[in-house]
Amino acid sequence: MPNLLIYYNTKTGNTELMAKAVEEGAKKVQGVEVTLTFHAEPQDLQNADTIIIGVPTYNHHMSLDIQNALQKTAESGINLKDKVGAAFGSYGWSGEAPKQVLEILKNKFQMKNLDTPVLSNYRPDEETLDKCRELSRKIAEELT
Ligand SMILES: Cc1cc2nc3c(=O)[nH]c(=O)nc-3n(C[C@H](O)[C@H](O)[C@H](O)COP(=O)(O)O)c2cc1C
C-alpha cells in the first residue's frame, strides 16, 4: 500500500493543529497508509512515498529539529528523488520556514509536485484547516 508521512514540529501547538487536519484529509482516501509523526529518522523519509512537512517559523527560519532531520538525511546519502513533497506551517509575521523546506526538498532532494505551502497566521482557523485537509487529500488521491 502506498504510504504518506506527515512529519511536523511545533512549539506552541499551532502547526500541530494543522498537522492533524493534514492527517484527516489524507485518511479520507482509501488505500493509503498515513503516518503522523513528531520525530523522523532519515530511514523514515526514505520509506515514505510522500513526505508532507509541517514547520513553524522561528527567527526567520525552520525549527532546528526539521533542519537537523534534513541535514542528517542528506549526510546519510538517502535518495528521495521523485518522491512527492509538500509543506505547511504556522507563522507570526514572515513565515519563511515552509518555503525553505520546499526549497531543500526540491533542490537538494529532487522531489516533485511541491505545491505552494499552506500557511497559518498563528492559530489556524477553520478555513485554513480545510486547506490543510484539501492539500493532503489531493496528494493522497494521486498516490492511489
Ligand atoms: C521567539 C519567537 C520567534 C519567532 N520568530 C518568527 C519569525 O521570524 N517569523 C514569523 O513569521 N513568526 C515568528 N514567530 C511566531 C511563530 O511562528 C508563531 O507563534 C507560530 O504560530 C508558532 O507555531 P507553533 O505553535 O507551531 O510553534 C516567532 C515566535 C517566537 C516566540
The ligand as an SDF file (V2000), in Angstrom:
LIG
                    3D

 31 33  0  0  0  0  0  0  0  0999 V2000
   10.9530   33.6750   19.7730 C   0  0  0  0  0  0  0  0  0  0  0  0
    9.9910   33.6630   18.6070 C   0  0  0  0  0  0  0  0  0  0  0  0
   10.4740   33.9550   17.3390 C   0  0  0  0  0  0  0  0  0  0  0  0
    9.5820   33.9740   16.2460 C   0  0  0  0  0  0  0  0  0  0  0  0
   10.0720   34.2870   15.0140 N   0  0  0  0  0  0  0  0  0  0  0  0
    9.2030   34.3850   13.9680 C   0  0  0  0  0  0  0  0  0  0  0  0
    9.6730   34.7760   12.6810 C   0  0  0  0  0  0  0  0  0  0  0  0
   10.8530   35.0410   12.4590 O   0  0  0  0  0  0  0  0  0  0  0  0
    8.7690   34.8570   11.6820 N   0  0  0  0  0  0  0  0  0  0  0  0
    7.4500   34.5710   11.8540 C   0  0  0  0  0  0  0  0  0  0  0  0
    6.6910   34.6310   10.8960 O   0  0  0  0  0  0  0  0  0  0  0  0
    6.9710   34.2050   13.0640 N   0  0  0  0  0  0  0  0  0  0  0  0
    7.8120   34.0870   14.1310 C   0  0  0  0  0  0  0  0  0  0  0  0
    7.3400   33.7000   15.3480 N   0  0  0  0  0  0  0  0  0  0  0  0
    5.9060   33.3910   15.5230 C   0  0  0  0  0  0  0  0  0  0  0  0
    5.6300   31.8830   15.4140 C   0  0  0  0  0  0  0  0  0  0  0  0
    5.9340   31.4200   14.1210 O   0  0  0  0  0  0  0  0  0  0  0  0
    4.1330   31.6410   15.7060 C   0  0  0  0  0  0  0  0  0  0  0  0
    3.9020   31.8810   17.0720 O   0  0  0  0  0  0  0  0  0  0  0  0
    3.6560   30.2790   15.3130 C   0  0  0  0  0  0  0  0  0  0  0  0
    2.2640   30.2170   15.4810 O   0  0  0  0  0  0  0  0  0  0  0  0
    4.3130   29.1930   16.1170 C   0  0  0  0  0  0  0  0  0  0  0  0
    3.8930   27.9340   15.6640 O   0  0  0  0  0  0  0  0  0  0  0  0
    3.8120   26.6620   16.6110 P   0  0  0  0  0  0  0  0  0  0  0  0
    2.6600   26.8930   17.5820 O   0  0  0  0  0  0  0  0  0  0  0  0
    3.5180   25.5250   15.6990 O   0  0  0  0  0  0  0  0  0  0  0  0
    5.0960   26.5190   17.3120 O   0  0  0  0  0  0  0  0  0  0  0  0
    8.2010   33.6710   16.4410 C   0  0  0  0  0  0  0  0  0  0  0  0
    7.7500   33.3610   17.7310 C   0  0  0  0  0  0  0  0  0  0  0  0
    8.6220   33.3610   18.8020 C   0  0  0  0  0  0  0  0  0  0  0  0
    8.0980   33.0160   20.1860 C   0  0  0  0  0  0  0  0  0  0  0  0
  1  2  1  0
  2  3  1  0
  2 30  2  0
  3  4  2  0
  4  5  1  0
  4 28  1  0
  5  6  2  0
  6  7  1  0
  6 13  1  0
  7  8  2  0
  7  9  1  0
  9 10  1  0
 10 11  2  0
 10 12  1  0
 12 13  2  0
 13 14  1  0
 14 15  1  0
 14 28  1  0
 15 16  1  0
 16 17  1  0
 16 18  1  0
 18 19  1  0
 18 20  1  0
 20 21  1  0
 20 22  1  0
 22 23  1  0
 23 24  1  0
 24 25  2  0
 24 26  1  0
 24 27  1  0
 28 29  2  0
 29 30  1  0
 30 31  1  0
M  END
$$$$
